[in-house]
Amino acid sequence: MWLPVALQLLNRHGCRLLDAWSDEESGHAFLRRIAGEPKFHAAENRLKLAEVDWAMVRRWIEDGEARSPQTKLEVYDGPIPDDMLEHYAPTIGGLLNTIPWEDLDHGEIVITPEQMREWYRRMAIMDLDQHTVLTREPDGSISGITDVSFTPHLPTLIEQMFTGVRPEARGRGLGKWIKAAMLEKIRAEHAQAEWMITGNAESNGPMLSINHRLGFKEYRAAAVYQLSRDRLAEVVARGKEQP
C-alpha cells in the first residue's frame, strides 16, 4: 500500500532511488521480493554503561593526549555554534563519505550549514539535545568527530550518532580518544543513563573493533535495500493489475 506513495514522492522530488531497510524476517522477505538482495548490512549495537571498563576508558584518553600533544579536544553541548558551521558541515559530510557503504548507491554525501540548521530545528521540536566531541589540529582543521543525542523522556538511553576520523589522521588513537572522552562526559552528566545505542556497518572493522573493546554487543541486525524508480514503477503497476 505504501509503494505507490513512495513512487509519487520519488517522481515529485526527482529522485532515482528508494532506500528501504528492515530488521524483521517478514520485512526482509518482502523487500527481497521487490528489490533483490540487500545492498548494505548493519546492526544496532548496545553498550551497558554499568559494565564499562572505566580504567581502560581513562587510558584511552591519556594515550590520545600523549600521542597528539598538539591536538586540541573540544566539547560542545547542544547545536554546533553557528559561526562554526561553514567549516564543520563540509567536514562531517566528508567523513560520512568515508564510511564503508558496501554496495549501497549513495552518491556523494554533501552536508551544508543550512541542512544542519534545519536538523537542529527538528531536534528542538522532538525535544532532542546533543553533545559533540571533536579534535582540532594545530592548523585549525577538524580531524575527528563523535556526537550523541538524548531526550528527557528516555533518560536511560543515549544514542551514539556518528564517529569518524579523517583518513590522514588515523593511526593516532583519535577515535578511541574522542569516544572515551564522550563516555566520561556521559558518566559525569547523565546519571540515569544505562545504555548507549549505536548503529554500525558490518564491514566497518576499525569502528567495530573500538566498540567491541568498549563492550558494545549486537542487539539486532538490519539490512538496507534499494529500488530504482523504474523498478518501483514496475512493482506498482503489477500491483494494480492484481485483483
C-alpha positions in Angstrom: 0.0 0.0 0.0 2.9 2.4 0.7 4.7 1.7 -2.6 2.6 3.9 -4.8 3.0 6.8 -2.3 6.8 6.2 -2.4 6.7 6.3 -6.2 4.8 9.6 -6.1 7.4 11.1 -3.8 10.3 9.9 -6.0 8.6 11.5 -9.0 7.8 14.7 -7.2 11.4 15.3 -6.0 13.2 13.9 -9.0 14.8 11.0 -7.0 16.1 7.9 -8.8 16.4 5.5 -5.9 14.3 4.3 -2.9 16.2 3.1 0.1 14.3 0.7 2.4 15.5 -1.2 5.5 14.3 -3.9 7.8 15.4 -5.8 10.9 12.5 -8.3 10.7 12.4 -11.5 8.8 9.0 -10.6 7.2 10.4 -7.3 6.1 13.5 -8.9 4.6 11.2 -11.4 2.7 9.1 -8.5 1.3 12.0 -6.4 0.3 13.9 -9.2 -1.3 10.8 -9.9 -3.4 10.6 -6.4 -4.8 14.3 -5.3 -4.6 16.5 -8.3 -4.7 19.4 -8.8 -2.3 20.3 -6.1 0.3 23.0 -3.6 -0.6 24.1 -2.8 3.0 24.3 -4.7 6.2 24.4 -3.1 9.6 23.5 -3.7 13.2 22.2 -1.8 16.2 24.8 -2.4 19.0 24.2 -1.5 22.6 26.7 -0.8 25.5 25.6 -1.3 29.1 27.3 1.6 30.9 27.5 -0.3 34.2 29.8 -2.8 32.6 32.3 -0.4 31.0 35.9 -0.7 31.9 36.4 2.9 33.1 40.1 2.4 33.8 40.6 1.5 30.1 38.5 4.5 29.0 40.8 6.8 31.1 43.9 5.1 29.5 42.5 5.8 26.0 42.1 9.5 26.9 45.6 9.7 28.3 47.1 7.8 25.3 45.3 10.1 22.9 46.6 13.2 24.6 50.1 11.8 24.7 50.2 10.7 21.1 48.9 14.0 19.7 50.1 16.7 22.2 49.4 19.5 19.7 45.8 18.3 19.0 43.1 20.0 21.0 40.0 18.3 22.3 36.8 20.4 22.1 33.4 19.7 23.6 30.1 21.3 22.6 26.8 21.0 24.3 23.7 21.5 22.1 24.0 22.6 18.5 27.4 23.4 17.0 27.8 27.2 17.2 26.5 28.8 14.0 29.8 30.6 13.2 31.5 27.1 13.0 29.0 25.6 10.6 30.8 26.8 7.4 33.7 24.6 8.4 32.0 21.9 10.4 29.3 21.0 7.9 31.6 20.0 5.0 34.0 18.3 7.4 31.3 15.9 8.7 30.0 15.5 5.2 33.4 14.4 4.1 33.7 12.0 7.0 30.3 10.4 6.2 31.7 9.6 2.7 34.5 7.5 4.3 32.0 5.1 5.9 32.2 1.6 4.1 28.8 1.7 2.4 29.3 -1.7 0.8 27.1 -1.9 -2.4 24.8 0.9 -1.4 24.5 3.6 -4.1 24.6 6.9 -2.2 26.5 9.2 -4.5 28.4 11.9 -2.7 27.1 12.9 0.7 27.0 16.7 1.0 26.2 18.4 4.3 25.6 22.2 4.2 25.2 24.7 7.1 21.6 25.2 6.2 20.9 21.4 6.4 22.5 21.4 9.9 20.3 24.4 11.0 17.3 22.5 9.7 18.3 19.4 11.6 18.7 21.5 14.8 15.3 22.9 14.3 13.8 19.4 14.1 15.8 18.3 17.1 14.2 21.1 19.1 10.7 20.1 18.0 11.5 16.5 19.1 13.0 17.6 22.4 16.4 16.1 21.5 19.7 17.5 22.7 23.2 16.5 21.8 26.9 16.6 22.9 29.7 16.7 20.4 33.4 15.9 21.0 35.9 16.8 18.3 39.7 17.0 17.8 41.2 20.1 16.2 44.7 20.1 14.7 47.2 22.9 15.0 46.2 24.3 11.6 42.6 24.6 12.8 41.2 21.6 10.8 38.9 19.2 12.5 40.4 15.7 12.5 37.8 13.6 14.4 34.1 13.9 15.4 31.8 12.0 17.7 28.3 13.1 18.8 25.4 11.7 20.8 21.8 12.6 21.2 19.4 12.2 24.2 15.9 13.2 25.3 14.4 13.7 28.8 11.5 11.2 28.1 14.1 8.4 27.6 16.6 9.2 30.3 18.2 5.7 30.4 19.2 5.8 26.7 22.0 7.7 24.9 22.2 7.4 21.2 25.7 7.4 19.6 25.1 9.1 16.3 28.3 9.4 14.4 32.0 8.8 14.9 34.6 9.5 12.3 38.3 10.3 11.9 39.8 11.8 8.7 41.9 9.2 6.9 45.1 11.2 7.1 44.7 11.5 10.9 44.1 7.8 11.6 46.6 5.6 13.4 47.0 8.0 16.4 44.2 6.7 18.6 41.9 9.7 17.9 38.8 7.6 17.5 39.4 5.9 20.9 40.2 9.3 22.4 37.0 11.0 21.4 34.8 8.0 22.1 36.4 7.7 25.6 36.0 11.4 26.3 32.4 11.2 25.4 31.8 8.3 27.7 33.4 10.1 30.6 31.2 13.1 29.9 28.0 10.9 29.9 29.1 9.2 33.1 29.5 12.6 34.8 26.4 14.4 33.4 23.8 11.7 32.7 23.3 9.8 36.0 20.2 8.0 34.8 21.8 6.7 31.6 22.1 2.9 31.4 22.6 2.2 27.7 24.4 3.7 24.8 23.0 2.7 21.4 24.7 2.9 18.1 24.5 1.6 14.5 27.4 0.2 12.7 28.1 -1.2 9.2 29.1 -4.8 9.5 32.1 -4.0 7.2 33.4 -1.1 9.4 36.1 -3.1 11.0 38.0 -0.3 12.8 34.9 1.1 14.4 33.6 -2.3 15.4 37.0 -3.1 17.0 36.7 0.0 19.2 33.1 -0.7 20.1 33.7 -4.3 20.9 36.6 -3.4 23.3 34.3 -0.9 25.0 31.7 -3.7 25.4 29.1 -3.0 22.7 27.1 -6.1 21.8 24.8 -6.7 18.8 21.2 -6.0 19.7 19.6 -6.5 16.3 20.8 -6.8 12.7 19.4 -5.0 9.8 19.9 -4.5 6.0 19.2 -1.8 3.5 17.7 -2.5 0.1 17.5 -0.2 -2.9 15.0 0.1 -5.8 15.4 2.2 -8.8 12.4 4.4 -9.7 11.8 2.3 -12.8 11.8 -0.9 -10.8 9.4 0.6 -8.3 7.1 1.7 -11.1 7.0 -1.9 -12.4 6.2 -3.2 -9.0 3.4 -0.7 -8.5 2.0 -1.4 -12.0 1.9 -5.1 -11.3 0.1 -4.5 -8.0 -2.6 -2.5 -9.8 -3.1 -5.4 -12.2 -3.8 -7.9 -9.4 -7.5 -8.4 -8.5 
